[in-house]
């Protein structure tokens, strides 16, 4: 509750990730990433 979307989900073919950003009610920005097929594993 109270979470705002800072950046809509976007895919980076070059980096092989999907990413979006949220801002919580206290102002912290959270970045969520998903590895896409072909991404490097660390």
C-alpha positions in Angstrom: 0.0 0.0 0.0 1.3 3.4 -0.9 4.0 2.1 -3.4 4.4 4.2 -6.5 5.8 2.9 -9.8 8.9 5.0 -10.6 9.8 3.4 -13.9 7.6 1.1 -16.0 9.0 -2.4 -16.7 11.6 -2.4 -19.5 13.7 -5.0 -21.2 17.3 -4.6 -22.1 18.2 -7.1 -24.8 21.9 -6.1 -24.5 22.0 -6.9 -20.7 19.4 -9.7 -20.9 17.3 -8.3 -18.0 13.9 -6.9 -17.4 13.8 -4.1 -14.8 11.4 -1.8 -13.1 11.6 0.7 -10.2 9.2 1.4 -7.3 9.2 4.0 -4.5 7.9 3.0 -1.1 6.0 5.3 1.2 9.2 6.4 3.0 10.8 7.5 -0.2 13.1 4.5 -0.8 13.6 3.5 -4.4 13.6 -0.3 -5.1 14.9 -1.8 -8.4 13.5 -5.2 -9.3 15.4 -7.2 -12.0 14.6 -10.4 -13.7 17.2 -12.3 -15.8 16.1 -13.1 -19.3 17.2 -16.3 -21.2 20.8 -16.0 -22.2 21.8 -13.8 -19.2 25.1 -14.5 -17.5 25.0 -16.4 -14.2 27.3 -15.1 -11.5 
